[in-house]
Amino acid sequence: MELPTNLRPDEANPDWLNKGDNAWQLTAATLVALQSVPGLVILYGSMVKKKWAINSAFMALYAFSVVLVCWVGWGYQMSFGEKLVFLVGKPGIAMDVNFLLEQAFIGYFPNATMVFFQGVFACITLILVAGALLGRMNFVAWVMFVPLWLTFSYTIGAFSIWCPDGWLAKLGIIDFSGGFVIHVSAGVAGFTAAYWVGPRAEKDRESFPPNNLIVTLAGAGLLWMGWSGFNGGGPFAASVDASLAVLNTHVCTATSLLTWLLLDFLFFGKPSLVGAIQGMITGLVCITPAAGVVQGWAAIIMGVVSGSIPWYTMMILHKKIKLLTLVDDPMAMFHTHAIAGGLGGLLTGFFAMPKLCHLFYMVPEWEKYIGLAYGLQNGQTTAGFRQMGIQLGGIAFVVCLNIITTSIICLFVGSIVPLRLSDDEMQFGDFALHGEEAFALGNADGEKFHNSKFNSAYGTEDYSTYMSRSVSEV
């Protein structure tokens, strides 16, 4: 079959296009998408009580879909387009074919690739926010919350930190792949929204067993392996820095998981699968802002920190701080994302290696992006402390932004529809909300085996029991 005579090879393969970079960026974007669908869909749907399986998975699936539509409609241009005001870009459609086939603002691939890559990052952020709201948020309220939060919160953070015109980007903040933009934002926004929505039913707070921990592990595995694209896509090139980012990601995560397990074993006498998953997540989150700009030994140290400090805040401090006990955060998003992401941002400011920052940002090694450890070593102490100050400022900005915007959005949505489900709806869960049940067979709450003699024999426990532990009780 003959090719149409009006097509020229140079139009499909312009001089600026690097096929390897384009292929890797599309692959990385797909890996990030798989973290959400099916990764977090499976994780949420299996880690909750049986009667909430469909609703929890559905919240994630809906968020992924609507964010993509809003992203190409106005979100991408607000995050990476021409500046509108100090904090955000001009809304605009990112679906014009001429625009999509042009070279992206960074990288040797078209805007179409960049729009998709950044879009799946926005998707996973909203799905992470959902983790703090499972088991009680009105689905109609969630339908309204997602596009509003994307528009008035996510785009501001992304523009400020990742867009070349953003004020924090110009200062020199280091956020390799979303420790600030995604994880601190999601953790703080989720915790804030959970405050306004209110807690789950008392019965669910007392006992919230996962309906299938093995399936939970499958979802967690997709999340972990998909992080190769999450951090490996950060350099926007199939480069040596991408390779380093991927390796550092997995080494840090493995170290964090093992640290968490060790602490569980030392203080509770037995390792926990739920704890292993939490340690895995905190390691992934902590290394994200630093993945391609720190050395391997620093990644290991970050893994030890991410496996221990969030463990301490979750297992010990949580019960001692009144605000943490009042806000119902079923997936512990505050500890695994806000705390771990903040730690990652600070440790990035300390361990960022000028040579690696030069590879990533393409600026002279002595100009900026100098971690405090190297500033002290090389006589650039002022530059090192400046970097730490910028990182701290970035955390403060993201925290304040998300507390304010999330509160306003929740109050606005709550003035139109109830944020929280009724008591009757929370009693019946999926069947009342969607007319469907995740499992056709079995008992009402999936607790038959949870309370059986086999649990005491093999030492298994449900998620809510693990989350309610504290060292003082051992």
Solvent accessible surface area in square Angstrom, and as a share of the most:
residue,aa,sasa,rsa
1,M,239,1.07
2,E,162,0.72
3,L,148,0.74
4,P,77,0.48
5,T,141,0.82
6,N,121,0.62
7,L,114,0.57
8,R,136,0.50
9,P,112,0.70
10,D,78,0.40
11,E,99,0.45
12,A,76,0.59
13,N,65,0.34
14,P,34,0.21
15,D,154,0.80
16,W,70,0.25
17,L,36,0.18
18,N,66,0.34
19,K,134,0.57
20,G,42,0.40
21,D,12,0.06
22,N,28,0.14
23,A,57,0.44
24,W,59,0.21
25,Q,0,0.00
26,L,75,0.38
27,T,66,0.38
28,A,0,0.00
29,A,0,0.00
30,T,65,0.38
31,L,48,0.24
32,V,0,0.00
33,A,14,0.11
34,L,72,0.36
35,Q,0,0.00
36,S,0,0.00
37,V,48,0.28
38,P,45,0.29
39,G,0,0.00
40,L,3,0.01
41,V,27,0.16
42,I,50,0.26
43,L,6,0.03
44,Y,4,0.01
45,G,11,0.11
46,S,3,0.02
47,M,5,0.02
48,V,0,0.00
49,K,0,0.00
50,K,23,0.10
51,K,28,0.12
52,W,0,0.00
53,A,7,0.06
54,I,36,0.18
55,N,1,0.00
56,S,0,0.00
57,A,20,0.16
58,F,78,0.33
59,M,1,0.00
60,A,0,0.00
61,L,79,0.39
62,Y,39,0.15
63,A,0,0.00
64,F,29,0.12
65,S,58,0.38
66,V,30,0.17
67,V,0,0.00
68,L,50,0.25
69,V,103,0.59
70,C,7,0.04
71,W,1,0.00
72,V,38,0.22
73,G,20,0.20
74,W,88,0.31
75,G,0,0.00
76,Y,6,0.02
77,Q,33,0.15
78,M,16,0.07
79,S,0,0.00
80,F,17,0.07
81,G,14,0.14
82,E,119,0.53
83,K,77,0.32
84,L,93,0.46
85,V,85,0.49
86,F,123,0.51
87,L,53,0.26
88,V,15,0.08
89,G,0,0.00
90,K,86,0.37
91,P,78,0.49
92,G,26,0.25
93,I,122,0.62
94,A,0,0.00
95,M,111,0.50
96,D,75,0.39
97,V,93,0.53
98,N,106,0.54
99,F,47,0.20
100,L,28,0.14
101,L,117,0.58
102,E,95,0.42
103,Q,71,0.32
104,A,6,0.05
105,F,89,0.37
106,I,78,0.39
107,G,15,0.14
108,Y,121,0.46
109,F,0,0.00
110,P,20,0.13
111,N,8,0.04
112,A,40,0.31
113,T,3,0.02
114,M,0,0.00
115,V,7,0.04
116,F,71,0.30
117,F,4,0.02
118,Q,6,0.03
119,G,0,0.00
120,V,0,0.00
121,F,3,0.01
122,A,0,0.00
123,C,0,0.00
124,I,1,0.01
125,T,0,0.00
126,L,0,0.00
127,I,0,0.00
128,L,6,0.03
129,V,0,0.00
130,A,0,0.00
131,G,0,0.00
132,A,0,0.00
133,L,0,0.00
134,L,0,0.00
135,G,0,0.00
136,R,0,0.00
137,M,0,0.00
138,N,24,0.12
139,F,35,0.15
140,V,79,0.46
141,A,0,0.00
142,W,0,0.00
143,V,53,0.30
144,M,47,0.21
145,F,0,0.00
146,V,0,0.00
147,P,30,0.19
148,L,43,0.21
149,W,0,0.00
150,L,0,0.00
151,T,18,0.11
152,F,108,0.45
153,S,1,0.01
154,Y,5,0.02
155,T,0,0.00
156,I,28,0.14
157,G,3,0.03
158,A,0,0.00
159,F,0,0.00
160,S,0,0.00
161,I,7,0.04
162,W,49,0.17
163,C,3,0.02
164,P,80,0.51
165,D,58,0.30
166,G,0,0.00
167,W,67,0.23
168,L,2,0.01
169,A,23,0.18
170,K,118,0.50
171,L,74,0.37
172,G,0,0.00
173,I,6,0.03
174,I,0,0.00
175,D,6,0.03
176,F,6,0.02
177,S,3,0.02
178,G,0,0.00
179,G,0,0.00
180,F,1,0.00
181,V,1,0.01
182,I,0,0.00
183,H,0,0.00
184,V,2,0.01
185,S,6,0.04
186,A,0,0.00
187,G,0,0.00
188,V,12,0.07
189,A,0,0.00
190,G,0,0.00
191,F,21,0.09
192,T,14,0.08
193,A,0,0.00
194,A,1,0.01
195,Y,122,0.46
196,W,93,0.33
197,V,5,0.03
198,G,15,0.15
199,P,52,0.33
200,R,23,0.08
201,A,26,0.20
202,E,119,0.53
203,K,123,0.52
204,D,0,0.00
205,R,82,0.30
206,E,126,0.57
207,S,26,0.17
208,F,1,0.00
209,P,5,0.03
210,P,19,0.12
211,N,36,0.18
212,N,57,0.29
213,L,50,0.25
214,I,128,0.65
215,V,60,0.34
216,T,0,0.00
217,L,80,0.40
218,A,55,0.43
219,G,0,0.00
220,A,1,0.01
221,G,30,0.29
222,L,63,0.31
223,L,4,0.02
224,W,48,0.17
225,M,109,0.48
226,G,3,0.03
227,W,3,0.01
228,S,21,0.14
229,G,0,0.00
230,F,0,0.00
231,N,0,0.00
232,G,0,0.00
233,G,0,0.00
234,G,4,0.04
235,P,21,0.13
236,F,29,0.12
237,A,24,0.18
238,A,63,0.49
239,S,39,0.25
240,V,113,0.65
241,D,6,0.03
242,A,6,0.04
243,S,75,0.49
244,L,46,0.23
245,A,0,0.00
246,V,37,0.21
247,L,114,0.57
248,N,2,0.01
249,T,0,0.00
250,H,43,0.19
251,V,51,0.30
252,C,0,0.00
253,T,0,0.00
254,A,37,0.29
255,T,25,0.15
256,S,0,0.00
257,L,32,0.16
258,L,113,0.56
259,T,21,0.12
260,W,0,0.00
261,L,42,0.21
262,L,101,0.50
263,L,31,0.16
264,D,0,0.00
265,F,112,0.46
266,L,116,0.58
267,F,75,0.31
268,F,27,0.11
269,G,52,0.50
270,K,72,0.30
271,P,81,0.51
272,S,13,0.09
273,L,63,0.31
274,V,3,0.02
275,G,0,0.00
276,A,12,0.10
277,I,4,0.02
278,Q,4,0.02
279,G,0,0.00
280,M,7,0.03
281,I,17,0.09
282,T,0,0.00
283,G,0,0.00
284,L,0,0.00
285,V,0,0.00
286,C,0,0.00
287,I,0,0.00
288,T,0,0.00
289,P,0,0.00
290,A,0,0.00
291,A,0,0.00
292,G,0,0.00
293,V,0,0.00
294,V,0,0.00
295,Q,56,0.25
296,G,35,0.34
297,W,120,0.42
298,A,0,0.00
299,A,0,0.00
300,I,81,0.41
301,I,72,0.36
302,M,0,0.00
303,G,0,0.00
304,V,71,0.41
305,V,32,0.18
306,S,0,0.00
307,G,0,0.00
308,S,32,0.20
309,I,73,0.37
310,P,0,0.00
311,W,7,0.02
312,Y,97,0.37
313,T,17,0.10
314,M,3,0.02
315,M,0,0.00
316,I,28,0.14
317,L,52,0.26
318,H,45,0.20
319,K,89,0.38
320,K,141,0.60
321,I,76,0.39
322,K,152,0.64
323,L,95,0.47
324,L,11,0.06
325,T,52,0.30
326,L,108,0.54
327,V,5,0.03
328,D,4,0.02
329,D,15,0.08
330,P,6,0.04
331,M,12,0.05
332,A,1,0.01
333,M,6,0.02
334,F,47,0.20
335,H,2,0.01
336,T,1,0.01
337,H,6,0.03
338,A,10,0.08
339,I,43,0.22
340,A,0,0.00
341,G,0,0.00
342,G,10,0.09
343,L,31,0.15
344,G,0,0.00
345,G,0,0.00
346,L,51,0.25
347,L,30,0.15
348,T,0,0.00
349,G,0,0.00
350,F,67,0.28
351,F,15,0.06
352,A,0,0.00
353,M,44,0.19
354,P,13,0.08
355,K,111,0.47
356,L,20,0.10
357,C,1,0.01
358,H,62,0.28
359,L,71,0.35
360,F,36,0.15
361,Y,60,0.23
362,M,142,0.63
363,V,29,0.17
364,P,50,0.31
365,E,73,0.33
366,W,184,0.64
367,E,101,0.45
368,K,51,0.22
369,Y,13,0.05
370,I,2,0.01
371,G,0,0.00
372,L,17,0.08
373,A,25,0.19
374,Y,22,0.09
375,G,0,0.00
376,L,96,0.48
377,Q,136,0.60
378,N,86,0.44
379,G,67,0.64
380,Q,55,0.24
381,T,55,0.32
382,T,115,0.67
383,A,33,0.26
384,G,0,0.00
385,F,116,0.48
386,R,112,0.41
387,Q,3,0.01
388,M,39,0.17
389,G,39,0.38
390,I,16,0.08
391,Q,0,0.00
392,L,98,0.49
393,G,34,0.32
394,G,0,0.00
395,I,28,0.14
396,A,54,0.42
397,F,35,0.15
398,V,1,0.00
399,V,44,0.25
400,C,73,0.44
401,L,19,0.10
402,N,1,0.01
403,I,80,0.41
404,I,101,0.51
405,T,18,0.10
406,T,0,0.00
407,S,19,0.12
408,I,107,0.55
409,I,9,0.05
410,C,0,0.00
411,L,98,0.49
412,F,104,0.44
413,V,0,0.00
414,G,33,0.31
415,S,89,0.57
416,I,98,0.50
417,V,29,0.17
418,P,91,0.58
419,L,22,0.11
420,R,77,0.28
421,L,7,0.04
422,S,57,0.37
423,D,107,0.56
424,D,99,0.51
425,E,61,0.27
426,M,1,0.01
427,Q,112,0.50
428,F,120,0.50
429,G,0,0.00
430,D,3,0.01
431,F,127,0.53
432,A,51,0.39
433,L,41,0.20
434,H,41,0.18
435,G,49,0.48
436,E,93,0.42
437,E,112,0.50
438,A,43,0.34
439,F,79,0.33
440,A,105,0.82
441,L,157,0.78
442,G,70,0.67
443,N,55,0.28
444,A,88,0.68
445,D,24,0.12
446,G,30,0.29
447,E,32,0.14
448,K,134,0.57
449,F,144,0.60
450,H,44,0.20
451,N,113,0.58
452,S,30,0.20
453,K,155,0.66
454,F,114,0.48
455,N,31,0.16
456,S,100,0.65
457,A,75,0.58
458,Y,168,0.64
459,G,28,0.27
460,T,80,0.46
461,E,37,0.17
462,D,4,0.02
463,Y,4,0.02
464,S,14,0.09
465,T,59,0.34
466,Y,0,0.00
467,M,38,0.17
468,S,54,0.35
469,R,32,0.12
470,S,5,0.03
471,V,38,0.22
472,S,98,0.63
473,E,117,0.52
474,V,112,0.64
